[in-house]
């Protein structure tokens, strides 16, 4: 009788456990179904996020800087650097020049004037062909620097091959090499770029840009600051290297006279512009010094004052030009490349300028 009671008790316990196991299996099945639904929803959310990121990147504009001068028109190709939002853009062009002169020029590839021929001599014609003005450039647009007031950093390096060498072994030349910090209404530039003075140049003769024949200004290493309080006014001032263009060393002591003076080259310009008109007033001052005296003088000054303007009264017509006057202007492409009269010991005065009428037969 006792054994039967034990058996009956075991059966009763088993009967109680079986319903609990069935309920647990049902709960597990429900949880698995819910997990599957959540995983599917998660995959859909990840796909939507990836699509939104792709659309955002496609809508971002390429940050290629606006060229500073007309001759800076380029074919950019942008690359985003890894790890940040900095951007590199490459530009340039391939160019071949063929030049023919019916009389011999002072330089076949970059002529500025025709040489005087001996009396009775026939014209001596000249022909040359070269790719030296092929140009390559790199623009860098970086991040904002919080430690410098949120300024945005940028840089440019630009080269061509107009630096001598044989025709099949041309030497590379750097045209621009500078870094720049930009704030909301000002900027700071350090490196080589165009002079602050005489910012325009004639459309004709783009190789030598009428240097020493009325158009001042060239490229030189400098430290410049620009302030633009609004879209109309701008003020620029800078320190630069004297002798960067003509490398004048009158006393032949191996030191350029501008560096020998111990003072930098000062330049400045104030400008005003509207949609169809802009004008600028500018000037420079520099000193040169020699060890050897020329008619008793060893200290020489270089200075200029000038104005540039551009007017576009109609879409099809424009007028632009520059006028200037100064003394000792060989290093800024004035005075026919001459600065000092070594016989008198005085700086050479010069006045010049140029004006150009433009006509564009179709609007852009």
Secondary structure, DSSP 8 states (H G I E B T S, - for coil): -HHHHHHHHHHHHHHHHHHHHHHHHHHHHHHHHHHHHHHHHHHHHHHHHHHHHHHHHHHS-------SSGGG----EEEE-TTSS-EEEEEEE---EEEEESS-BSSSSS--SB----TT-----EEEEE-TT-EEEEEEEEEEEGGGTTEEEEEEEEEES-S-EETTEE--EEEEEEEEEE-SSEEEEEEEEE-SS-----SS-TTTTTBTTTB---EEEEEEEEE-SSSSEEEEEEEE-TTTTT---TT-SSS-HHHHTT--EEEEEEEEE-SSEEEEEEEEEEEEEEEEEETTEEEEEEEEEEEEEEE-SSSSEEEEEEEEEEES-GGGT-GGG--EETTTTEE-EEEEEEEEEEE-SS--
